[in-house]
Amino acid sequence: MDCIFCKIIAGELPSDKVFESESVLAFKDITPQAPFHAVFIPKNHDITSMDGVNGNNSAVIAEIYEAIAQVAREQGLSKGYRVTCNCGEHGGQTVGHLHFHLLGGQKLSVNMA
Protein backbone atom coordinates (compact mmCIF):
# COMPACT_ATOMS: atom_id res chain seq x y z
CA MET A 1 0.00 0.00 0.00
CA ASP A 2 1.26 3.46 -0.84
CA CYS A 3 -0.50 5.29 2.01
CA ILE A 4 1.93 7.28 4.15
CA PHE A 5 -0.31 6.91 7.22
CA CYS A 6 -0.51 3.12 6.77
CA LYS A 7 3.29 3.05 6.60
CA ILE A 8 3.45 4.99 9.89
CA ILE A 9 0.98 2.54 11.47
CA ALA A 10 3.07 -0.41 10.23
CA GLY A 11 6.25 1.14 11.67
CA GLU A 12 7.80 1.50 8.20
CA LEU A 13 8.09 5.28 8.71
CA PRO A 14 9.02 7.00 11.96
CA SER A 15 6.59 9.15 13.91
CA ASP A 16 6.53 11.06 17.18
CA LYS A 17 3.52 9.33 18.77
CA VAL A 18 1.35 11.24 21.22
CA PHE A 19 -1.43 8.65 21.55
CA GLU A 20 -2.04 5.04 20.61
CA SER A 21 -4.85 2.58 21.23
CA GLU A 22 -6.00 -0.56 19.50
CA SER A 23 -7.80 1.41 16.79
CA VAL A 24 -6.40 4.98 16.86
CA LEU A 25 -2.93 6.46 16.39
CA ALA A 26 -1.89 10.09 16.86
CA PHE A 27 1.48 11.63 16.11
CA LYS A 28 3.02 15.07 15.73
CA ASP A 29 2.65 16.59 12.27
CA ILE A 30 5.97 16.83 10.41
CA THR A 31 5.02 20.30 9.12
CA PRO A 32 3.34 21.86 12.15
CA GLN A 33 1.01 24.82 11.64
CA ALA A 34 0.90 25.67 15.37
CA PRO A 35 3.15 25.13 18.42
CA PHE A 36 1.29 21.85 18.97
CA HIS A 37 0.01 20.04 15.88
CA ALA A 38 -0.90 16.36 15.90
CA VAL A 39 -2.62 14.10 13.40
CA PHE A 40 -5.17 11.52 14.58
CA ILE A 41 -5.93 8.53 12.36
CA PRO A 42 -7.87 5.29 12.53
CA LYS A 43 -5.49 2.36 12.25
CA ASN A 44 -7.80 0.79 9.68
CA HIS A 45 -7.55 2.27 6.17
CA ASP A 46 -11.21 1.46 5.36
CA ILE A 47 -12.32 5.10 5.63
CA THR A 48 -10.45 7.31 3.17
CA SER A 49 -12.30 10.55 3.99
CA MET A 50 -15.32 11.89 5.88
CA ASP A 51 -17.39 10.92 2.82
CA GLY A 52 -16.85 7.28 3.82
CA VAL A 53 -18.22 7.58 7.36
CA ASN A 54 -21.43 5.66 7.96
CA GLY A 55 -23.34 3.82 10.68
CA ASN A 56 -21.15 0.74 10.29
CA ASN A 57 -17.83 2.51 10.94
CA SER A 58 -18.58 5.73 12.83
CA ALA A 59 -17.59 4.37 16.26
CA VAL A 60 -13.96 5.07 15.41
CA ILE A 61 -14.81 8.78 15.04
CA ALA A 62 -15.97 8.87 18.66
CA GLU A 63 -12.74 7.13 19.69
CA ILE A 64 -10.70 9.70 17.78
CA TYR A 65 -12.52 12.63 19.40
CA GLU A 66 -12.03 11.08 22.86
CA ALA A 67 -8.31 10.75 22.08
CA ILE A 68 -8.19 14.36 20.87
CA ALA A 69 -9.73 15.59 24.14
CA GLN A 70 -7.28 13.49 26.18
CA VAL A 71 -4.21 14.71 24.28
CA ALA A 72 -5.42 18.33 24.43
CA ARG A 73 -5.65 18.04 28.23
CA GLU A 74 -2.23 16.35 28.43
CA GLN A 75 -0.69 19.10 26.28
CA GLY A 76 -2.16 21.87 28.41
CA LEU A 77 -4.34 23.31 25.66
CA SER A 78 -6.89 24.58 28.19
CA LYS A 79 -7.16 28.01 26.54
CA GLY A 80 -8.44 26.37 23.38
CA TYR A 81 -7.53 24.45 20.29
CA ARG A 82 -8.76 23.65 16.79
CA VAL A 83 -9.73 20.29 15.30
CA THR A 84 -9.96 20.03 11.53
CA CYS A 85 -10.72 17.31 9.03
CA ASN A 86 -10.15 18.11 5.37
CA CYS A 87 -12.33 16.18 2.93
CA GLY A 88 -11.52 15.78 -0.73
CA GLU A 89 -9.38 17.80 -3.10
CA HIS A 90 -11.36 21.03 -2.72
CA GLY A 91 -11.35 20.62 1.06
CA GLY A 92 -7.55 20.42 1.11
CA GLN A 93 -7.21 16.68 1.84
CA THR A 94 -3.78 15.50 0.68
CA VAL A 95 -3.68 11.95 2.12
CA GLY A 96 -6.43 9.47 1.24
CA HIS A 97 -6.78 8.11 4.77
CA LEU A 98 -9.28 9.69 7.18
CA HIS A 99 -7.42 11.99 9.58
CA PHE A 100 -8.00 14.85 11.98
CA HIS A 101 -5.62 17.67 12.93
CA LEU A 102 -5.35 19.00 16.49
CA LEU A 103 -3.75 22.46 16.58
CA GLY A 104 -3.08 24.60 19.64
CA GLY A 105 -0.56 26.25 21.88
CA GLN A 106 -1.26 29.79 20.67
CA LYS A 107 -4.21 31.98 19.72
CA LEU A 108 -5.24 30.75 16.27
CA SER A 109 -6.44 32.94 13.43
CA VAL A 110 -10.14 32.83 12.61
CA ASN A 111 -9.41 33.32 8.91
CA MET A 112 -11.05 30.37 7.16
CA ALA A 113 -9.61 31.05 3.70
Phi, psi and omega in degrees: 000143184258020181274122181299323179290322177295325177292324176294315178302317182285352181082011179283336177235144181285155174208157176260089186292139174243347179198143173207135173226188180298327186239356183228141174230140175226141182211159179291139178291139182283346175232072187298140178256004179204166179306323171239126181213112179237154178247131180247128183225149168285144180287344179265132183278003186303329182255113182273337178200176178301334178299338182267001180283133178210182183298338181277341185229004187286348179300328180293333178295316177299318178298320179295315180294326174295319178295320178300314180298319179297311181295320178301316177297314182298328182272000178071034182271040186293340178280349178134162180199172180237140174240128180230153175219109179278141182230116177077171183303313182288340177272357178090012179287126182247347177237127182279056177212123183312131178204154181235142178255135172248118181238137178187189179098359176199166175291125184265148178295148176265002178296120183262008183285000000 
